[in-house]
């Protein structure tokens, strides 16, 4: 599959409001999957999914998308992701959006991908927020709009999502959708680098060469304050 690097993994919890028996069955399937026994997980989750349980539906989609315990089958994965997504499960909406984004199991369709990404992003999910930033920045499935791209990158970046932090740094670096600002660019590049982005570190070093020591220090203070306050003061 083309999107394995961004697809979300198994849903790990079951709300007790679904019923104690259902929660117990779901947990049995989860324990089996976590131990690598996907055949047992499949046997447990399939009846739950067929009864309309969104998290079981999502997990079946994940298994078929990756060939865990079943032959890899993108069309079947889309079937289960769709059922979960239509019940409002953010993970299902994101993964379904990714299937349409990359044309896995369905014809590639950027507009449909944006639809599902948006629904997941509006629930506060960082990965679809980042993907929407990419879509708006590149005009894929939507009119190109750098300001809207910045909005979605910011929401994901403030959750500590390194890719979004790097792209947000680039938006400030080049003045796309926001006024150009080296200090803010370095702040976000620094945070992305802290969270594992080697490209962001290289970008930060390149911008810093054009800045005064005082401005570099100010940018570092901004990133430190952001981390100390868990991204609530960025």
N, C-alpha and C positions, 0 to 999 in steps of 0.2 A: 504494500500500500504506500501511497505517496505521502500520507499525512501522519504516519506513526509518531513522528517526533513532536507533534502538537496535540495528538488525541489524548483526552483525559482517560484515566484508568478506572478500575472498578469502583462502583459506589460502595462505600465501606460501612454504612450504617443504615438502620431501619428504624423509623419512628415508631414508638410503642403505640401511638394512636392508630396504627394500622391493625392492631390486635396482637396479643401476646403470642398466639400460635403462629401467625404469619411472621412475626419478628423472629421467633425461634427458628422457623424453617429457613428464613433468609440468612440468619447467622450460621446455620449449619452449612449452607452453600458457601458462605464466605470463608468459613474455616477450611473447607475442602479446597477452595480455589487458592487460598493463601499457602496451603501446603503442596500445591501443584496438582491436586486431584481434580482436574477440571471436568472429568466425566461425572463425578458425583455432584459437582456444582451444577452442571447442566441438568442432571436429573432432578435436582431440588428446585432450581430456579425456573425451569420451563413451565411447570404447572402454575407457579406464582405469576409468571409473565402472562400466561394465557388467561389468567383470572383478572388481569389488568393492573398488576403491581408495577409501577413505573420504574422503580430501582432494579427490579429483577429484569424488566425489559431492557433497560440500559445495559446491565451487565451481560445479558445475552448478546446484545449488539457488539459489545466490546470483545466478547469471546469469538464471535464470527468474524469480526474485523481483523483479528490477529491470529486466528487459527488456534485458539486455546481449547483443546479438547474436542474440537470439531474441524472439519476441513474449512480453510479460510474461504469465506463467501461474502463479498461486499454487498451483494443485493440483499441477502438475509440480514446482514448488519444494518443496512438502511431501514429495512422493515421494522426492526426492533427499536432502533434509535428514533424512528418516526413516531412509534407508539408512545415512547417515553417523552419525547419532545412535545407531543400534542397534549400531554397531561401537565406540561409546564415545568418538567425537570430540566434545570439549567444545563446540567452535564449532557443530557440527551440533545438539547437544542444546539449546544456548541458542537458536539460530534457530528450531528446531522448537517450543520452548516459546513463543517470541514469536508464531509463527503461530497457535498455539492460544489464546494470551493475547488476541490482537487479532482472531481469527476470520478470518484470511487463508488461503484455500484449504481451510479446514476449519471446521466449526462452532466457535464460541467455546466454550472449555472450560477454566475456571480450574484445575480439579483436574489435568487432563492437562498444562497449562502448568507448574504447580508441580512435577509429576513430573520433567519434562525440565529445568527450571531447577535443581532440586535436584541432579540428576546432574552437570550442568555446574558448579554452584557448589562441589560437593564436590571437584572437580578444581582448585579454587583460582582460578577464573575470576571476575574482579571484577564484570562486568556482570550475570550471573545472580545473584550474591550480592546485589547491589543490588536486582534485581527481586524476589527472595525477600523482602527486607526490606519492600518495598512491599506484597507480597501478605500477609505476616503483619501488618503495621501496619494494613491495611484489611480483613482477614478475607476475602480473595478466594481461594477454592479451598482454604482452610485455616481453622481457627478463629483468630479474632483473638488475637494474642499479641505484646504489645509487647516482652517480653524476648527472644523469638526474633527479632523484627525488629531489635532492637539488635545481636544476635549477628551477623546477616548484614550489616547496615550497617557494623559495625566491621571485619569481614573485608575488605569492599570498600574502606572508607575508608583502611585501613592499606596499601592498594596505590596510594593516591593518586587514587582515583576521586572526583571533585569532587561529583557528585550524592549519593553515599553520605555524604561528609563533611558536606554541608549537612543531610541528613536526620538524621544522627547528632547534629549540633549541635542540631537541633530537639528530638530526644528528650531531651537533657540540659536544654535550655531550658525544656521543659514538664514534665519529670519523667515521661516516658512510658517505662516499662520499666526505668528507672534512677532513682536519687535525683536530684532537681533540683539542678543545679550550674551556676551562671552562668559560672564560670571555664572549665569543660570545654566548655560550649556555645560560648563565645567562641573557645576553642582550635580547635574543629572548624570553626566558621564562618570563622575566619581562614584555615585551611588550604584550605577550599573556595573562598574568595575568591581566594587565591593561585593556585589552579588554574582560575580563570576564572569562578566563579559570582558574578554580580552580585547575585542574591537573597541569597546568603550574606553578602555585604558589608553589605547593608542590614539583615539580621537581626543581624549582629554589632554594628553601630552602635546599634541599638535596645536590645540587651541592655546594652551598655557604658554607656549613660546611667544605668543603675540600679546601677552598680558603683563602688567606690572606685578611685582612681588606683592604689593598691597592687595591688588584685585584677586590674585591667586589665593592669598590667605583668607580673604573675605568669602570666596567660593568654597573653600575647605570648611570654614566655619558654618556656612549654610548647610553643607551636606552633613556635617557632624550633628548639628541641631536637628536636622530632619531625622536622622537615625535615632538619636536619643529620645525623640518624641514619637517614635514609631510612625513616621510619615504624617503626623498631624500638624507639623509646623514647617511645611516646605515652601 
